[in-house]
Amino acid sequence: MTKAAVFAHFDKNNIIQEYVIYYLKELKKITDTIIFVSDCDLPNNEIEKIKPFVKEAIAHRHGEYDFGSYKRGFKYLEENNLLNDKDELIFANDSCLGPLYSLETVWSAMRQKECDFWGMNFYPYNNNKPHVQSFFLVFKPQIFNSEVFREFIYSIKHEEFKDDIIQKYEVGLSQLLLAQGFKMDSYVDYAIGKKVAQEQIFSKVLLPLIKTSSVKGLKSFILNFIMRKYPDYPKNLIFDYVQKNSEKSSFKQSYDILRRFLLRIHLKDRKVFFCGHWYSF
């Protein structure tokens, strides 16, 4: 199957960090065409870093966040007839470290599922607006060639508040496609956010991506604990990222995070969580 990808980027220091270069390198292994779109005015020496992996780099401040980058990348693909022979369109962004293992593993699993679009994970928003999170989305031709998809993408504009972006574009896209009768699926059935979830460590199927926001305040012993699950990912990339983007946290805060991974007790339900499993007592 042939694939095109739009990769959305933003960095407050106008650089392309090493973890992003690794992500693009791995994405290139499963993708024919990558359009890199940055919401930054990147200098040429930064763009040079990624030229071996991308077909085109668009790097100008637009202020429309990741969905604005997705819009610009999709527009470039359409205008240059680069979607005509593609079986899948990927939207991905730099809010995650990874892939922690080969993306071929993900595609091998998703080929067994019948759907029109899918994401890395499923988010049961308020239990009545389910959607797939927008840091990694995959669309089949029946969607990216449809007028409803095009109208949605080209309607994207600057929003003042993050919650409006989530509601209108992340939740809104899934809800719109579902309302049109398209089928949605996901690689895993749990959400990820600003904290490393237990499911990311103990589930039978581990997500190949980890949110950058979830690791910024973690101490090295916790990072080592997490990364033992992902032996194929270069540890130096995650440690380098944390060192450059760290948020202060006390040893007690880090200890509490590790404890929640390993041990939780629900007295009301008479259950205890230990090393990835719930037990009744």
Summary of the structure (lengths in Angstrom):
residues: 281
radius of gyration: 19.2
end to end distance: 49.8
largest distance: 62.1
contacts: 870
relative contact order: 0.13
helix: 39%
strand: 22%
